Amino acid sequence: MGLIRFLLQSSWQMMALAMLSGLISGLSSAGVVAMMNYILRQWGAAQSAGVIGGFVGLALLALVAGISSQLSLIRLAQQAIFNLRMQLGRSILASELAHLDRTGSAKIMAALTDDVQALATAVWVLPFICIDFAMVLGGLGYILWLSWQVLLFVVTLILLFLGVYKKILRLAKAELKQGRAQQDVLFRHFRAITDGIKELKLNYPRRQAFLNEDLQGTSAKFKQHQTAGLSWFVLIDNFGKFAFFFSFGMLLFVLPNFLNIERSTLSGYLLTFLFVSKPLESLIARLPTLTQASVSLEKMESLNLSLSDRAEQLQPPTAINPRWDSLQLQHVHHSYPGERDDSLFTLGPISLDFQPGELVFIVGGNGSGKSTLAKILTGLYPPENGKILLDGEVIEDTTRESYRQYFTAIFAEFFLFDRLLGLDTETLESRIQSHLKELKIDHKVSLEGDRFSTTDLSTGQRKRLALLTAWLEDRPMYLFDEWAADQDPTFRRLFYTEFLPDLRSRGKTVFVISHDDHYFHVADRVIKLEYGQLEYDKQN
Ligand SMILES: Nc1ncnc2c1ncn2[C@@H]1O[C@H](COP(=O)(O)OP(=O)(O)OP(=O)(O)O)[C@@H](O)[C@H]1O
């Protein structure tokens, strides 16, 4: 049902068209069987032009309606998957950063890859399921036309078996759900493999422990639940075959005792029953795919719900004011919930005022809260208490997107896009060339259209490329989180003594998180944090 709802959200009109043509196809297929039965019983009728025409017409109608239904469903299903990918992407980007940090990238990656794939597989088989379903309906319709008592008999049998199926299906789904829960953990391990490959290769005991405990443990649990779940489906499949033989037996041996049925009529029922048996069998065979998809859909819906619950109420940004006058943090505060009470970290309350053209260093020991303050300052974490004011205006949920446009930032854990997104590269081309030279990476990287020729660079070089992008963005405020940590001494000196003063001389406000106490003297002002509190705020 969830799958149908999922498709209906995409386009109910297309769904209605697919259902209608599927039904026509199923009914006309059943009509073909009815004609075959009629011809077998009234052999002379086979020569009549009307009967031949009817037979050919119904067969063609089944063909055309079947194709139309399947094509509509394929388009509908692919559109629904497209919508889902876009919606997930949007929900993730719209969700609060702190919430995403808590959710963890493994969970999000599992949804974006495995769950979307499970749904894509299910929506691919959906057209076939619909046709099968329509053929079963058509067959039952024909039985009704032959005799309502026989239909009642057949429907009672089907409901009886469905009751048993539902129970087994519930057991199978519970196992698949537990298997899916392991998938999130598996994704964490896969990240450890790709991101931690050097550490794993270098240290044999660590690698063995990772393989034998983490990866093997989770994979074994996943295997156990999948095997149990799929085994229930084997039972359903074989029970289905038994159900057919049972029903045939009932038709042959029991029904004639209650109803006065001629042999030729009975053969008609059997022919129809045989006709519906194939689509029913393939419906049963597709149950694992559908159940897997329904588990994935539930998982994605709960992720989506949690993402949209914590979605930011952002409005499209308005134009920024490059001549801003004052930026104030008033009693801002942020805390990370710890697993134990004593592991909770709290930043603030902190109050600070900034003016345009200031070069501000934020310093302090590891874990003192510098990066957390940077996320609050740039509007990535809304302060849990306190407020931020720009030119006297409090930054609210609705104005936070506009506020963020004042900043360009290179965080310690930064991501380098291989394309200059959102920039007009044609007008910037000569500036880009001279910056590449200035940053001494022109021999490694060039710009091809709006794309860098490569981003496979050393960490220091990648940071230089990120700096180039920041320069091009030309925002009023810059934030660098330990940018110089990976630079050689020459570039470190250039950064502190030339690049930063140059930005200040262009009226930019620059926040620099740094451990380089050799260069603290270049700052106008040094702010020191310790244990999440402001230790001092000194003018140089
Ligand atoms: N996503 C998170 N979830 C929970 N706790 C976090 C998270 N990020 C940071 N912390 C905790 O918050 C505290 C401050 O971290 P922060 O990264 O702000 O420090 P920092 O001063 O930038 O440190 P460093 O100099 O090592 O980069 C640390 O104790 C850290 O454990």
The ligand as a Gaussian input file, in Angstrom:
#p B3LYP/6-31G(d) Opt

LIG

0 1
 N       29.353000      16.950000      16.378000
 C       29.705000      16.914000      17.669000
 N       29.017000      16.171000      18.545000
 C       29.335000      16.139000      19.859000
 N       30.360000      16.841000      20.387000
 C       31.087000      17.608000      19.572000
 C       30.818000      17.693000      18.174000
 N       31.704000      18.550000      17.617000
 C       32.503000      18.972000      18.622000
 N       32.141000      18.409000      19.782000
 C       32.744000      18.635000      21.097000
 O       32.735000      20.028000      21.341000
 C       33.946000      20.456000      21.928000
 C       34.523000      21.638000      21.128000
 O       34.823000      21.211000      19.823000
 P       35.415000      22.228000      18.744000
 O       35.576000      21.455000      17.500000
 O       34.549000      23.425000      18.715000
 O       36.822000      22.590000      19.399000
 P       38.066000      23.360000      18.764000
 O       38.445000      24.405000      19.736000
 O       37.774000      23.797000      17.373000
 O       39.149000      22.196000      18.777000
 P       40.443000      21.939000      17.829000
 O       41.475000      22.982000      18.135000
 O       40.893000      20.591000      18.255000
 O       39.945000      21.986000      16.407000
 C       34.868000      19.245000      21.963000
 O       34.905000      18.790000      23.294000
 C       34.201000      18.223000      21.091000
 O       34.344000      16.959000      21.646000

